[in-house]
């Protein structure tokens, strides 16, 4: 299984970055985890976005789904004609909220571009041989981590979350933990996110092999964040960077 980071910034992208978006490959299967601001452009650098196997959205904050609208246009107005509807997995009610800001015509086009699935907590979903299990975590709105399993390895993407029992349950045993590390140390506990040190502590408690920090606030010192996480974890720490690709192994 392979992970390519398409966007690693929190809330809004600083220059040269994008918001949340991660491409998982296993054989011919390509799954996009979140589709935030700027992700679609980066996705186009590595593959044709219209032939994705599926898209999963973790929650209803715009930095995690803004480019779904652009993806809809790519699917509906492809040069060779409209593409078949793309499977889109979201929390209950989110697709209706996304459609509500559009005109009736726009909402109909959005609906026509996707085959919508509303998932439930701990419901294992199969996408062409890859298992994706949403796990509810503790954020401002209903939010889900994704546990992705294929090729004998496990990836856990925490999405946005506070530290605690919910995200620990999702992260346990992951070969790669892709973890929210939004907050600088001085903001610990002041928002429903983790600091790099809290992500490191989570990785240690969950017994993961490698920790990748992501969803960093613009301006955060990424080198310092890695050191803080490494001190708390004691294991391998990397910082997600746009277009970086990692092979996930045991």
C-alpha positions in Angstrom: 0.0 0.0 0.0 1.3 3.5 -0.9 0.3 6.9 0.5 0.8 10.2 -1.4 0.2 13.4 0.5 -1.8 15.9 -1.6 -2.5 18.5 1.2 -1.1 18.8 4.7 -2.3 22.2 5.9 -4.9 23.0 8.4 -7.9 25.3 7.7 -6.3 27.3 4.9 -3.2 26.5 2.8 -0.1 28.6 3.1 1.9 29.3 -0.1 2.6 26.1 -2.0 0.5 23.8 0.1 -3.1 22.5 0.1 -5.6 21.4 2.7 -6.4 17.9 3.7 -6.1 15.2 1.0 -4.3 11.9 0.8 -4.2 9.4 -2.0 -4.0 5.7 -1.1 -2.9 3.2 -3.7 -3.1 -0.6 -3.5 -2.6 -2.3 -6.9 -5.0 -0.6 -9.3 -7.2 0.7 -6.5 -6.9 4.5 -5.8 -8.8 6.0 -2.8 -8.8 9.7 -1.9 -9.1 10.4 1.8 -10.5 14.0 2.1 -10.6 16.5 -0.7 -9.8 19.9 0.7 -8.8 23.2 -0.9 -6.1 22.7 -3.5 -6.1 18.9 -3.4 -7.6 18.4 -6.9 -4.7 20.2 -8.6 -2.1 18.1 -6.8 -4.0 14.9 -7.5 -3.8 15.8 -11.2 0.0 15.7 -11.0 0.0 12.0 -10.2 -3.2 10.6 -11.9 -6.3 11.4 -13.8 -8.8 12.4 -11.0 -11.8 11.1 -13.0 -10.7 7.5 -12.6 -10.4 7.3 -8.8 -11.9 4.2 -7.3 -13.6 6.2 -4.4 -13.4 9.3 -2.3 -14.0 9.4 1.5 -14.7 12.6 3.4 -14.1 12.6 7.1 -16.3 15.4 8.2 -18.2 18.6 7.3 -15.5 21.2 7.6 -14.7 22.9 4.3 -11.0 22.3 4.4 -11.8 18.6 4.1 -14.2 18.7 1.2 -14.0 22.0 -0.8 -12.5 20.4 -3.9 -15.3 17.9 -4.2 -17.1 20.7 -6.2 -14.1 20.9 -8.6 -14.0 17.1 -8.9 -17.7 17.1 -9.8 -16.9 19.5 -12.7 -14.0 17.2 -13.8 -16.4 14.2 -13.9 -19.3 15.9 -15.5 -17.3 17.8 -18.2 -14.5 15.4 -19.0 -13.3 15.9 -22.6 -14.7 12.5 -23.7 -18.0 13.2 -22.1 -19.5 12.6 -18.6 -17.7 9.9 -16.5 -19.6 7.2 -14.6 -20.6 8.4 -11.1 -17.7 8.1 -8.7 -18.3 6.5 -5.3 -18.3 9.2 -2.6 -18.5 8.2 1.1 -19.5 10.8 3.7 -21.1 11.1 7.1 -24.9 11.1 7.3 -26.4 14.4 6.1 -23.2 16.0 4.7 -24.0 15.6 1.0 -27.4 17.3 1.5 -25.5 20.2 3.2 -23.0 20.4 0.4 -25.9 20.5 -2.2 -27.9 23.1 -0.3 -25.6 26.0 -1.3 -26.1 25.2 -5.0 -28.8 26.2 -7.5 -31.2 23.4 -8.4 -29.3 22.8 -11.6 -26.0 22.7 -9.7 -27.3 20.3 -7.1 -28.6 18.0 -9.8 -25.1 18.0 -11.4 -23.4 17.3 -8.1 -25.8 14.4 -7.5 -25.2 13.1 -11.0 -21.4 13.1 -10.6 -21.3 10.8 -7.6 -22.7 7.6 -6.2 -23.2 8.7 -2.6 -22.8 6.3 0.4 -23.5 7.6 3.9 -21.3 5.5 6.3 -21.7 4.6 9.9 -19.2 4.3 12.8 -17.1 1.1 12.7 -18.8 0.0 9.4 -16.1 -1.8 7.3 -16.4 -0.9 3.6 -14.8 -2.7 0.7 -13.4 -0.8 -2.3 -11.8 -3.1 -4.9 -10.0 -5.3 -2.3 -9.2 -2.4 0.1 -11.0 -2.2 3.5 -11.9 1.2 4.9 -13.4 1.5 8.3 -14.6 4.8 9.6 -14.1 5.3 13.4 -15.8 8.2 15.2 -13.3 10.6 16.9 -13.7 13.6 19.1 -13.8 16.9 17.1 -16.1 19.9 16.8 -18.6 18.2 14.5 -19.3 14.5 13.8 -15.9 13.4 12.5 -14.4 10.0 11.5 -10.9 8.6 11.4 -10.3 6.1 8.6 -8.6 2.8 9.1 -7.4 1.5 5.7 -6.2 -2.1 5.3 -4.7 -3.8 2.3 -1.6 -5.8 1.4 -1.3 -7.0 5.0 -0.7 -3.5 6.3 -2.8 -0.9 8.1 -3.0 2.9 7.8 -4.9 5.0 10.2 -5.7 8.6 9.3 -7.0 10.3 12.4 -8.7 13.3 10.6 -9.3 16.2 13.0 -9.5 15.1 16.6 -8.6 15.7 20.2 -6.4 13.1 21.9 -8.4 10.5 23.8 -9.9 7.0 23.8 -11.7 7.3 20.5 -8.7 8.1 18.4 -6.6 5.6 20.3 -9.0 2.8 19.4 -8.7 3.7 15.7 -4.9 4.1 15.8 -4.0 0.8 17.6 -1.8 -1.4 15.6 -1.3 0.9 12.6 1.8 0.5 10.5 1.5 4.2 9.6 -0.4 6.7 11.7 -1.3 9.8 9.8 -2.1 12.1 12.6 -3.6 15.6 13.2 -0.9 17.8 14.6 -2.6 21.2 14.1 -1.7 23.0 17.3 1.5 24.7 18.4 2.4 23.6 22.0 1.1 26.8 23.6 -2.4 26.0 22.2 -2.7 22.5 23.6 -6.3 21.9 24.8 -7.6 25.1 23.4 -9.2 23.6 20.2 -10.4 20.1 19.3 -7.1 19.1 17.6 -3.7 17.7 18.7 -0.3 19.1 19.2 2.7 17.3 17.7 3.6 16.0 21.2 0.1 14.7 21.7 0.3 12.9 18.3 3.6 11.4 19.4 2.0 10.2 22.7 -0.9 8.7 20.8 1.6 6.9 18.5 3.5 5.5 21.5 0.3 4.3 23.2 -1.2 2.8 20.0 2.0 0.8 19.3 2.3 2.1 15.7 5.4 1.6 13.5 5.6 5.1 11.9 4.0 8.5 12.8 3.4 11.0 10.0 2.3 14.5 11.2 -0.2 16.3 9.1 -2.9 19.1 9.2 -0.3 21.6 10.5 -1.4 25.1 11.0 0.2 27.6 8.5 3.4 29.0 10.0 4.0 26.1 12.4 7.7 25.2 12.6 7.6 21.7 11.0 11.1 20.7 12.1 10.3 21.6 15.7 7.0 19.7 15.5 8.8 16.6 14.4 11.2 16.9 17.3 8.4 17.3 19.8 6.6 14.3 18.4 9.8 12.2 18.3 10.5 13.0 22.0 7.0 11.8 23.0 6.9 8.8 20.7 10.4 7.5 20.6 9.9 6.0 17.2 10.1 7.0 13.5 8.5 10.4 12.8 8.0 12.0 9.5 6.2 15.2 8.5 3.6 15.1 5.7 4.7 17.3 2.8 2.8 17.9 -0.4 3.6 15.3 -3.1 5.6 13.1 -0.7 4.9 9.4 -1.2 5.4 6.6 1.4 5.3 2.9 1.0 3.5 1.4 4.0 5.1 -1.8 5.1 5.1 -4.1 8.1 
